[in-house]
Amino acid sequence: MNRDHMKSHGNEGDSAPVYILAVETSCDETSAAVVRDGREILSNVVSSQVETHKRFGGVVPEVASRKHVESITWILEEALTQAGVQPQQLAAVAVTQGPGLVGSLLVGVVAAKAFACALDLPLIGVHHIAGHIYANELVHKLEYPFMALVVSGGHTELVHVESEGSFRIIGQTRDDAVGEAYDKVGRALKLPYPGGPHIDRLAHEATEAVTLPRAWLEPDSYDFSFSGLKSAVLAVLNQANMKGQPLAPEAVARGFQDSVIDVLVEKAIRAVRKFGAKQLLLAGGVAANKGLRTALETRCRHEGVPLLAPPLSLCTDNAAMIGAAAFLKYRRGQFAALDMKAEPQLKLEGWSV
């Protein structure tokens, strides 16, 4: 795809607006959005499959793929209609290339390719986590360098962003991501799927907390590990049941959430200090967790570090964030060929602009 499609993008006041149609189907949300100039959301349509997967206690990849196929066409149409933008006004089509479930990714990639090909528009493949990070640019002014704490169902990472679109992962989970740990503990507590919001609510209702370990790992490590904490929760529940003295679910939820938050907050603040970050960004589905947001706000205020977090609607998977990240590539004329593949293991650092 050549660069002739690019509209001039000099000073904001004298250039034509850049409308990007973005598609997100990495897991179990089908979403399409129209974003203007990488900053302004004109539409952001999301169809969630939570009710479908709830009875299975987790996302079933084959079912997710089929639901995306059923939804993608009307979602694209609705995004354009709500935005009041005609297809011929679009500057590019962006889509989540990875990481994610391969079947789900393929649906979005094929739809985006078809749209780009039919209208002779440039195609932009976007890294899902870059999208979560740059969701913040839809509501905040970013200052470099910044540190991003990415917390979602499949990812827990500390990402140092030295300049626009330049990513360096300095810490990541060695086993379960935060979201996975929440779902597994939620199942142990017999809570509905997804477990995160229910554990967060119970933790706030609790008057006491079960004492659980914190996994700090090596003294200088920014990595995370939540598998041992999950095992500790199961052990505590089993011991209590064997003694015939069941624990209050709220106390377990509070103990678990306190442990997770302590480690996330401490490591994030340590990373901000070490790398001289001007801001700490919160990104990903678990960024909607009230306990985590409150703890980070309190600590960042104490440390004098600005905390940026997107509104709840932009924390979970959505296409507007993909449009925001795609704009970084658009401005540099970094377009994908029409034989671009969905990459379930796509690396963030390799996607840097």
Secondary structure as a PSIPRED ss2 file (coil, helix, strand):
# PSIPRED VFORMAT (PSIPRED V4.0)

   1 M C   1.000  0.000  0.000
   2 N C   1.000  0.000  0.000
   3 R H   0.000  1.000  0.000
   4 D H   0.000  1.000  0.000
   5 H H   0.000  1.000  0.000
   6 M C   1.000  0.000  0.000
   7 K C   1.000  0.000  0.000
   8 S C   1.000  0.000  0.000
   9 H C   1.000  0.000  0.000
  10 G C   1.000  0.000  0.000
  11 N C   1.000  0.000  0.000
  12 E H   0.000  1.000  0.000
  13 G H   0.000  1.000  0.000
  14 D H   0.000  1.000  0.000
  15 S C   1.000  0.000  0.000
  16 A C   1.000  0.000  0.000
  17 P C   1.000  0.000  0.000
  18 V C   1.000  0.000  0.000
  19 Y E   0.000  0.000  1.000
  20 I E   0.000  0.000  1.000
  21 L E   0.000  0.000  1.000
  22 A E   0.000  0.000  1.000
  23 V E   0.000  0.000  1.000
  24 E E   0.000  0.000  1.000
  25 T C   1.000  0.000  0.000
  26 S C   1.000  0.000  0.000
  27 C C   1.000  0.000  0.000
  28 D C   1.000  0.000  0.000
  29 E E   0.000  0.000  1.000
  30 T E   0.000  0.000  1.000
  31 S E   0.000  0.000  1.000
  32 A E   0.000  0.000  1.000
  33 A E   0.000  0.000  1.000
  34 V E   0.000  0.000  1.000
  35 V E   0.000  0.000  1.000
  36 R E   0.000  0.000  1.000
  37 D C   1.000  0.000  0.000
  38 G C   1.000  0.000  0.000
  39 R C   1.000  0.000  0.000
  40 E E   0.000  0.000  1.000
  41 I E   0.000  0.000  1.000
  42 L E   0.000  0.000  1.000
  43 S E   0.000  0.000  1.000
  44 N E   0.000  0.000  1.000
  45 V E   0.000  0.000  1.000
  46 V E   0.000  0.000  1.000
  47 S E   0.000  0.000  1.000
  48 S E   0.000  0.000  1.000
  49 Q C   1.000  0.000  0.000
  50 V H   0.000  1.000  0.000
  51 E H   0.000  1.000  0.000
  52 T H   0.000  1.000  0.000
  53 H H   0.000  1.000  0.000
  54 K H   0.000  1.000  0.000
  55 R C   1.000  0.000  0.000
  56 F C   1.000  0.000  0.000
  57 G C   1.000  0.000  0.000
  58 G C   1.000  0.000  0.000
  59 V C   1.000  0.000  0.000
  60 V C   1.000  0.000  0.000
  61 P H   0.000  1.000  0.000
  62 E H   0.000  1.000  0.000
  63 V H   0.000  1.000  0.000
  64 A H   0.000  1.000  0.000
  65 S H   0.000  1.000  0.000
  66 R H   0.000  1.000  0.000
  67 K H   0.000  1.000  0.000
  68 H H   0.000  1.000  0.000
  69 V H   0.000  1.000  0.000
  70 E H   0.000  1.000  0.000
  71 S H   0.000  1.000  0.000
  72 I H   0.000  1.000  0.000
  73 T H   0.000  1.000  0.000
  74 W H   0.000  1.000  0.000
  75 I H   0.000  1.000  0.000
  76 L H   0.000  1.000  0.000
  77 E H   0.000  1.000  0.000
  78 E H   0.000  1.000  0.000
  79 A H   0.000  1.000  0.000
  80 L H   0.000  1.000  0.000
  81 T H   0.000  1.000  0.000
  82 Q H   0.000  1.000  0.000
  83 A H   0.000  1.000  0.000
  84 G C   1.000  0.000  0.000
  85 V C   1.000  0.000  0.000
  86 Q C   1.000  0.000  0.000
  87 P H   0.000  1.000  0.000
  88 Q H   0.000  1.000  0.000
  89 Q H   0.000  1.000  0.000
  90 L C   1.000  0.000  0.000
  91 A C   1.000  0.000  0.000
  92 A E   0.000  0.000  1.000
  93 V E   0.000  0.000  1.000
  94 A E   0.000  0.000  1.000
  95 V E   0.000  0.000  1.000
  96 T E   0.000  0.000  1.000
  97 Q E   0.000  0.000  1.000
  98 G E   0.000  0.000  1.000
  99 P C   1.000  0.000  0.000
 100 G C   1.000  0.000  0.000
 101 L C   1.000  0.000  0.000
 102 V H   0.000  1.000  0.000
 103 G H   0.000  1.000  0.000
 104 S H   0.000  1.000  0.000
 105 L H   0.000  1.000  0.000
 106 L H   0.000  1.000  0.000
 107 V H   0.000  1.000  0.000
 108 G H   0.000  1.000  0.000
 109 V H   0.000  1.000  0.000
 110 V H   0.000  1.000  0.000
 111 A H   0.000  1.000  0.000
 112 A H   0.000  1.000  0.000
 113 K H   0.000  1.000  0.000
 114 A H   0.000  1.000  0.000
 115 F H   0.000  1.000  0.000
 116 A H   0.000  1.000  0.000
 117 C H   0.000  1.000  0.000
 118 A H   0.000  1.000  0.000
 119 L H   0.000  1.000  0.000
 120 D C   1.000  0.000  0.000
 121 L C   1.000  0.000  0.000
 122 P C   1.000  0.000  0.000
 123 L E   0.000  0.000  1.000
 124 I E   0.000  0.000  1.000
 125 G E   0.000  0.000  1.000
 126 V E   0.000  0.000  1.000
 127 H E   0.000  0.000  1.000
 128 H H   0.000  1.000  0.000
 129 I H   0.000  1.000  0.000
 130 A H   0.000  1.000  0.000
 131 G H   0.000  1.000  0.000
 132 H H   0.000  1.000  0.000
 133 I H   0.000  1.000  0.000
 134 Y H   0.000  1.000  0.000
 135 A H   0.000  1.000  0.000
 136 N H   0.000  1.000  0.000
 137 E H   0.000  1.000  0.000
 138 L H   0.000  1.000  0.000
 139 V C   1.000  0.000  0.000
 140 H C   1.000  0.000  0.000
 141 K C   1.000  0.000  0.000
 142 L C   1.000  0.000  0.000
 143 E C   1.000  0.000  0.000
 144 Y C   1.000  0.000  0.000
 145 P C   1.000  0.000  0.000
 146 F E   0.000  0.000  1.000
 147 M E   0.000  0.000  1.000
 148 A E   0.000  0.000  1.000
 149 L E   0.000  0.000  1.000
 150 V E   0.000  0.000  1.000
 151 V E   0.000  0.000  1.000
 152 S C   1.000  0.000  0.000
 153 G C   1.000  0.000  0.000
 154 G C   1.000  0.000  0.000
 155 H C   1.000  0.000  0.000
 156 T E   0.000  0.000  1.000
 157 E E   0.000  0.000  1.000
 158 L E   0.000  0.000  1.000
 159 V E   0.000  0.000  1.000
 160 H E   0.000  0.000  1.000
 161 V E   0.000  0.000  1.000
 162 E C   1.000  0.000  0.000
 163 S C   1.000  0.000  0.000
 164 E C   1.000  0.000  0.000
 165 G C   1.000  0.000  0.000
 166 S C   1.000  0.000  0.000
 167 F E   0.000  0.000  1.000
 168 R E   0.000  0.000  1.000
 169 I E   0.000  0.000  1.000
 170 I E   0.000  0.000  1.000
 171 G E   0.000  0.000  1.000
 172 Q E   0.000  0.000  1.000
 173 T E   0.000  0.000  1.000
 174 R C   1.000  0.000  0.000
 175 D C   1.000  0.000  0.000
 176 D C   1.000  0.000  0.000
 177 A C   1.000  0.000  0.000
 178 V H   0.000  1.000  0.000
 179 G H   0.000  1.000  0.000
 180 E H   0.000  1.000  0.000
 181 A H   0.000  1.000  0.000
 182 Y H   0.000  1.000  0.000
 183 D H   0.000  1.000  0.000
 184 K H   0.000  1.000  0.000
 185 V H   0.000  1.000  0.000
 186 G H   0.000  1.000  0.000
 187 R H   0.000  1.000  0.000
 188 A H   0.000  1.000  0.000
 189 L C   1.000  0.000  0.000
 190 K C   1.000  0.000  0.000
 191 L C   1.000  0.000  0.000
 192 P C   1.000  0.000  0.000
 193 Y C   1.000  0.000  0.000
 194 P C   1.000  0.000  0.000
 195 G H   0.000  1.000  0.000
 196 G H   0.000  1.000  0.000
 197 P H   0.000  1.000  0.000
 198 H H   0.000  1.000  0.000
 199 I H   0.000  1.000  0.000
 200 D H   0.000  1.000  0.000
 201 R H   0.000  1.000  0.000
 202 L H   0.000  1.000  0.000
 203 A H   0.000  1.000  0.000
 204 H H   0.000  1.000  0.000
 205 E H   0.000  1.000  0.000
 206 A C   1.000  0.000  0.000
 207 T C   1.000  0.000  0.000
 208 E C   1.000  0.000  0.000
 209 A C   1.000  0.000  0.000
 210 V C   1.000  0.000  0.000
 211 T C   1.000  0.000  0.000
 212 L C   1.000  0.000  0.000
 213 P C   1.000  0.000  0.000
 214 R C   1.000  0.000  0.000
 215 A C   1.000  0.000  0.000
 216 W C   1.000  0.000  0.000
 217 L C   1.000  0.000  0.000
 218 E C   1.000  0.000  0.000
 219 P C   1.000  0.000  0.000
 220 D C   1.000  0.000  0.000
 221 S C   1.000  0.000  0.000
 222 Y C   1.000  0.000  0.000
 223 D C   1.000  0.000  0.000
 224 F E   0.000  0.000  1.000
 225 S C   1.000  0.000  0.000
 226 F C   1.000  0.000  0.000
 227 S H   0.000  1.000  0.000
 228 G H   0.000  1.000  0.000
 229 L H   0.000  1.000  0.000
 230 K H   0.000  1.000  0.000
 231 S H   0.000  1.000  0.000
 232 A H   0.000  1.000  0.000
 233 V H   0.000  1.000  0.000
 234 L H   0.000  1.000  0.000
 235 A H   0.000  1.000  0.000
 236 V H   0.000  1.000  0.000
 237 L H   0.000  1.000  0.000
 238 N H   0.000  1.000  0.000
 239 Q H   0.000  1.000  0.000
 240 A H   0.000  1.000  0.000
 241 N H   0.000  1.000  0.000
 242 M H   0.000  1.000  0.000
 243 K C   1.000  0.000  0.000
 244 G C   1.000  0.000  0.000
 245 Q C   1.000  0.000  0.000
 246 P C   1.000  0.000  0.000
 247 L C   1.000  0.000  0.000
 248 A C   1.000  0.000  0.000
 249 P H   0.000  1.000  0.000
 250 E H   0.000  1.000  0.000
 251 A H   0.000  1.000  0.000
 252 V H   0.000  1.000  0.000
 253 A H   0.000  1.000  0.000
 254 R H   0.000  1.000  0.000
 255 G H   0.000  1.000  0.000
 256 F H   0.000  1.000  0.000
 257 Q H   0.000  1.000  0.000
 258 D H   0.000  1.000  0.000
 259 S H   0.000  1.000  0.000
 260 V H   0.000  1.000  0.000
 261 I H   0.000  1.000  0.000
 262 D H   0.000  1.000  0.000
 263 V H   0.000  1.000  0.000
 264 L H   0.000  1.000  0.000
 265 V H   0.000  1.000  0.000
 266 E H   0.000  1.000  0.000
 267 K H   0.000  1.000  0.000
 268 A H   0.000  1.000  0.000
 269 I H   0.000  1.000  0.000
 270 R H   0.000  1.000  0.000
 271 A H   0.000  1.000  0.000
 272 V H   0.000  1.000  0.000
 273 R H   0.000  1.000  0.000
 274 K H   0.000  1.000  0.000
 275 F H   0.000  1.000  0.000
 276 G C   1.000  0.000  0.000
 277 A C   1.000  0.000  0.000
 278 K C   1.000  0.000  0.000
 279 Q E   0.000  0.000  1.000
 280 L E   0.000  0.000  1.000
 281 L E   0.000  0.000  1.000
 282 L E   0.000  0.000  1.000
 283 A E   0.000  0.000  1.000
 284 G C   1.000  0.000  0.000
 285 G H   0.000  1.000  0.000
 286 V H   0.000  1.000  0.000
 287 A H   0.000  1.000  0.000
 288 A H   0.000  1.000  0.000
 289 N C   1.000  0.000  0.000
 290 K H   0.000  1.000  0.000
 291 G H   0.000  1.000  0.000
 292 L H   0.000  1.000  0.000
 293 R H   0.000  1.000  0.000
 294 T H   0.000  1.000  0.000
 295 A H   0.000  1.000  0.000
 296 L H   0.000  1.000  0.000
 297 E H   0.000  1.000  0.000
 298 T H   0.000  1.000  0.000
 299 R H   0.000  1.000  0.000
 300 C H   0.000  1.000  0.000
 301 R H   0.000  1.000  0.000
 302 H H   0.000  1.000  0.000
 303 E H   0.000  1.000  0.000
 304 G C   1.000  0.000  0.000
 305 V C   1.000  0.000  0.000
 306 P C   1.000  0.000  0.000
 307 L E   0.000  0.000  1.000
 308 L E   0.000  0.000  1.000
 309 A C   1.000  0.000  0.000
 310 P C   1.000  0.000  0.000
 311 P C   1.000  0.000  0.000
 312 L H   0.000  1.000  0.000
 313 S H   0.000  1.000  0.000
 314 L H   0.000  1.000  0.000
 315 C C   1.000  0.000  0.000
 316 T C   1.000  0.000  0.000
 317 D C   1.000  0.000  0.000
 318 N C   1.000  0.000  0.000
 319 A H   0.000  1.000  0.000
 320 A H   0.000  1.000  0.000
 321 M H   0.000  1.000  0.000
 322 I H   0.000  1.000  0.000
 323 G H   0.000  1.000  0.000
 324 A H   0.000  1.000  0.000
 325 A H   0.000  1.000  0.000
 326 A H   0.000  1.000  0.000
 327 F H   0.000  1.000  0.000
 328 L H   0.000  1.000  0.000
 329 K H   0.000  1.000  0.000
 330 Y H   0.000  1.000  0.000
 331 R H   0.000  1.000  0.000
 332 R C   1.000  0.000  0.000
 333 G C   1.000  0.000  0.000
 334 Q C   1.000  0.000  0.000
 335 F C   1.000  0.000  0.000
 336 A E   0.000  0.000  1.000
 337 A C   1.000  0.000  0.000
 338 L C   1.000  0.000  0.000
 339 D C   1.000  0.000  0.000
 340 M C   1.000  0.000  0.000
 341 K C   1.000  0.000  0.000
 342 A C   1.000  0.000  0.000
 343 E C   1.000  0.000  0.000
 344 P C   1.000  0.000  0.000
 345 Q C   1.000  0.000  0.000
 346 L C   1.000  0.000  0.000
 347 K C   1.000  0.000  0.000
 348 L H   0.000  1.000  0.000
 349 E H   0.000  1.000  0.000
 350 G H   0.000  1.000  0.000
 351 W H   0.000  1.000  0.000
 352 S C   1.000  0.000  0.000
 353 V C   1.000  0.000  0.000
